[in-house]
């Protein structure tokens, strides 16, 4: 991370998050490589906006979050936030976390389109949690994941203590959070935090293949499936079964569900339109 807290003058605020839609896939790219993509409030708000727009846009059927340079996201940009405890008003920190990091992670979890993280390099702190909140995680071989909070004397935020135990169990989560050691991409895959590790030169290609495959799928069925899986560890069996039945009821009103059944009966490949 550079010593200067200033964004280079040639970079506009919008250029810190690159965005493009291609083949029904929304590509969201963190573009602050000189700071290992440590995330600023402006970047956070732009990502939240793009995820919200992706949910509402029928022409977007999958999302990829990735980054430029050597790092995926080195965490939150903490420069300028080092106020002494006596200077804070009670509730300031909790409010900042609630309206900041937690909103970002919730935006990923609540996005109605499948979200893929294509992790090109180090993902630390909120950067790691941004990846873990995604539905699928691809990692380049040099990528590392670091629960960096303990190194700074901080409690994990951005939903880390919620996400990690659900992904790898409480004991493994505590090990990562208590020690703050860097986790290699290969070890993250072994633990179940990463779906697949690929050579760096294949990361974008693999992310594109996965995203475009999702983008040709039954979009509403995928959204409902995502909701069911995300809620499954927070509910009892009766609630989960009721939610499953309700989701199936809703999904059977979609054109894609009718197309799926019709294509099965007619023994042909379905043509889903995301509706």
N, C-alpha and C positions, 0 to 999 in steps of 0.2 A: 504494500500500500504506500503511495507516495506521501512525502512529508507535507506537501501543500494541500490544504483542504479545498482549494478552489478547483472548480471544473475548468478544463482548458477553454479559453474564450471561443475557440472555433467550434465548440460543440454547443448546440442549442439544447434546451431542455427536452424537446421531442426526440432529438437524435440519441439521447441516452437510453431509450427503448426503441428498437427498430421493430416495425410491424409490417407484415405482408400477408395477404390471403392468396393461397395457391391451391388449386384442385380441392376446394372446400376445406382446406386446412389453414387455420390461423396460426401464423408463426410469430411468437413473441420472443424477441432477442434482447437480453441485457447487453448494453453496449457502453460499458465504462471500464475497458480492459486495463487502463492505467491504474485503477484502484481495485483490480481483481473483482470488479463488478460488485463491490460493497454497495448495498442498496440505499438510495436516498429516499426521503419522503415523496419527492416528485415521481421517482421511478415506481415506488410502491403504488401510488395512486393511479398511475398510468396502467400498470399491470391489472389492478382491480377493475379499472374501467374497461379494458380490453376483454377480460374474462366475462364481465357482465354483458358486454355487447355480444360476445360469442354465444352466450346462452340464448339471447333474444333473436339472433340472426339465423334464419333458416338456411342461408347459403353457407354457413360455417358448420361443419359437422365433426370436426376434431381440432384440437389445439396442441401445439408443441411449444414448450418453454425451453430456451437454450440461451447461450451467451457467446460473446466474442472473447478472443484472447485465451490466456492460460487458465483463467478461473471461471467457474460457473457463478459463484456468488460467495464473497468472503464474509457475508453477514451484513448486519445493519451498519451504516456509516455512523459511528458514535462520536465523531468529532463535533465539538460544540455542544455536547450533551453532558459534560462532566460537572454539573452543578453540585455543590456540596449539600449533604442532607439538610443542613440548617436553612438552605436557601429555597427548599422545596415546600410547597403547601401539601398537606396530607391529601392523598388521592391523585396527585399529579402523575406519579409513575404508573399507577394502575390504569389511569385514563389513557395515558400515552400508549401503553401496551394494548389495551382493549381496542382503541381506535386505529392503531398502527399495525403491528405484527400480526395480531390475531385476526384482523379484518383481511389481511393478505392471505393467510392460510385458509380462512373460511371461504374466500372467493374461489380458491382452487377446489376445495372440497365440494362447494355448492355449485360449481359450474355445471351446466346441464349437458355439456359435451365432454367426451373423454379427453383427458389431458395427459400428455406424455412429457416427461422431463428428459431432455437430452443433455446429460451432464458431461461437459467437455473438460472440466478441471476441478479444482478444489471447491467443495461446497461446505461452508462452515457456518455454524450458528443458524440464524434464520435462513441462510442459503441452503443448508442441509434440510431444514424443515420444509422449505419451498419444494425441494425435490421429493421428499417423502410424502408430501400431501398429494402429489400427482397420482393418477391412476396407474400409470406404468412408468418405470424408470429404466432408461438406457444410460450406460456410463462408458466413457472412453477408458481405456486401460490405465492412463495416468491419473484418473480422477481419484480424489480422496474425500472422505466425509468426516467432519470434525465437530463434535459437540463442544465447542470452544468456550462455552459460558463459564465453566469452572476455572478456566485459566484466567479469567478476568474477575473472579470472585462474584459471579452473577448466578442467579437462578435461571434455568432454561425458560425461554419464552417462545412465542410463536407456535404454541401448540405442541412443543416437543414432548412434554411429559404425558400428553394425550396420545400422540401419534406413535411414538416408539414402543411402548408396552403392547400396543395393539398389533404392531408389525412383527416384533421379535420377542415379546414377553418381558416381564418386569425385571428379571435378573440381568439379562443382556442389556436392557435399556439403562439400568443403573450403572453397569460397568462402563458403558460409553459416556454417560453423563458425569459420573464420579471422577473419572480419570482424564477425560478430554483428549484421549489419544486419537491420532489420525487412523482412520479405517480405510484400507485400500479398496479399490473397486472390486477386486476379486473376493475379499473378505465380506464386503457388503452384499455381494451376490450370494455368497455362501449362507449368510444370515437371513436372506430373504428381503433385504432392503432394496435390492436392484434386481430387475428382471433379466437383464443380459448385459454382459461386458463385451465391448467390441474394440478393435483397433481405432485409434483416433481418426484415421482417414475414412473409416466406414460409419462414423457416428451419424452424420447428417443423412447419408444414404439410408441407413437402417431406420432412423426416425421418420424419414419421408415414407418409406415403405409401410411402416406400421401405421402411421397417421392416415395415409391414403387408403389403406385397407379398412381402418375404422370409419373413414369418411364415406365409404361405399356401403356401410352396414345400416341396420335399422336404428336410426339415431334416437328415436324416442324410447325404444326398448333398451338401448344402452344407457340412456339417462336414468331410467327407472331401475335398471340393474345396479347402477352406481349408487343410487340412493339406498337401495336395499342392503347392499354390502357394507356401505359406510355406517349404516345404522345398526347393523346386526350385532355388534359387540356391546351395544348400549341398551339392548332390549331383551325381554324374556321371550320364551318360545312362542307364547300365545300372541304377543304383540308382533313378533317377526312374521308369524304365519298370517296374521290378519293383514299386515302391510304387503306381504307377497300376493295375497289374493286380490287386494285392492289394486296393486300395480298391474296385475294381469288383466283385471277388468278394464282399467284405463287403457292399457296397451292394445287391447282387442278392438278399440275404436279407431286405431290408426290405419292409414293406407298401407303402411309397410307390413303390419301384421297380416292384413288380408292378402297382400302380395306374397308373403312368405308361405302362407297356407296354400294359395293358388299354385305357386311354383312347385310345391311339393306334390300336389295332386297331379299337376301337368308334367312332372318330371323334367323340369328345366331350372336353370340358374335364376335365382330371384334378382330383381332389379329394384333395389331400394332407393327411395327418393328423400328419405329423412322426414317423412310426414306421416 
